[in-house]
Amino acid sequence: MSLKQTLCVYELIDCASVKGEDIVALFQDFPHIEVMSKTVKDNKGQSDFVRILIPGTQGKSHHKDAPTLGIIGRLGGIGARPSRIGVVSDADGAIAALAAALKLAQMHEKGDRLLGDVVITTHICPQCANTSAYTC
């Protein structure tokens, strides 16, 4: 069960100033886990894209051939500030992906390692534009 990890991630991202570097910091105590964050900006705002690699014992990161599993946390944004305060329902993709990454990192440190690599990716955007939903 990964309830503890889900709550940890939720509390971390429930912040108006959360950044991808906060996610990188969450994984700093896991020396074998690779985490990176890249900020992408345009005239409408910015988003931090996060990539986490949990190496498998027989994975491509070790030049072996076990299949790689990918987890993509899809979302519009984790917040819609200033029109909506706090985490919005769209954040579920990021929360699920990051909670899975945290659980897998903890398992890896305790010696429970998967054969293949696991790549987790999502983005952090606490101030996403709020748009109306239209139906056809």
WOJO-V479542 format. One record per residue. N is the residue number from 1. RES is the residue in one small letter. PHI is phi in radians with two decimals (NA if undefined). Layout:
N_RES_PHI, N_RES_PHI
//
This chain:
1_m_NA, 2_s_-2.08, 3_l_-1.07, 4_k_-1.04, 5_q_-1.19, 6_t_-1.08, 7_l_-1.15, 8_c_-1.07, 9_v_-1.14, 10_y_-1.00, 11_e_-1.10, 12_l_-1.17, 13_i_-1.49, 14_d_-1.39, 15_c_-2.71, 16_a_-1.13, 17_s_-1.96, 18_v_-1.08, 19_k_-2.34, 20_g_-1.02, 21_e_-1.14, 22_d_-1.18, 23_i_-1.22, 24_v_-0.99, 25_a_-1.12, 26_l_-1.04, 27_f_-1.76, 28_q_-1.15, 29_d_-1.49, 30_f_-1.98, 31_p_-1.12, 32_h_-1.62, 33_i_-1.74, 34_e_-1.65, 35_v_-2.33, 36_m_-2.44, 37_s_-2.34, 38_k_-2.31, 39_t_-1.57, 40_v_-2.05, 41_k_-2.13, 42_d_-2.55, 43_n_-1.24, 44_k_-1.65, 45_g_2.62, 46_q_-2.57, 47_s_-2.55, 48_d_-1.79, 49_f_-1.55, 50_v_-2.05, 51_r_-2.27, 52_i_-2.19, 53_l_-2.03, 54_i_-1.79, 55_p_-1.26, 56_g_-1.61, 57_t_-1.19, 58_q_-2.12, 59_g_-1.47, 60_k_-1.11, 61_s_-1.16, 62_h_-1.87, 63_h_1.05, 64_k_-2.05, 65_d_-2.11, 66_a_-1.17, 67_p_-1.07, 68_t_-1.68, 69_l_-1.76, 70_g_-2.00, 71_i_-2.15, 72_i_-1.97, 73_g_-1.57, 74_r_-1.45, 75_l_-2.96, 76_g_-1.53, 77_g_-2.99, 78_i_-1.55, 79_g_-2.56, 80_a_-2.23, 81_r_-1.18, 82_p_-1.61, 83_s_-1.27, 84_r_-2.26, 85_i_-1.66, 86_g_1.58, 87_v_-1.25, 88_v_-1.80, 89_s_-1.08, 90_d_-1.16, 91_a_-1.31, 92_d_-1.04, 93_g_-1.12, 94_a_-1.16, 95_i_-1.07, 96_a_-1.10, 97_a_-1.14, 98_l_-1.22, 99_a_-1.14, 100_a_-1.10, 101_a_-1.09, 102_l_-1.13, 103_k_-1.12, 104_l_-1.12, 105_a_-1.12, 106_q_-1.14, 107_m_-1.08, 108_h_-1.02, 109_e_-1.14, 110_k_-1.55, 111_g_1.71, 112_d_-1.61, 113_r_-2.02, 114_l_-1.34, 115_l_-1.18, 116_g_-1.63, 117_d_-1.18, 118_v_-2.17, 119_v_-1.95, 120_i_-2.02, 121_t_-2.46, 122_t_-2.83, 123_h_-2.41, 124_i_-2.04, 125_c_-2.49, 126_p_-1.34, 127_q_-2.27, 128_c_-1.38, 129_a_-1.12, 130_n_-1.71, 131_t_-2.13, 132_s_-1.36, 133_a_-1.59, 134_y_-2.03, 135_t_-2.03, 136_c_-1.65
//
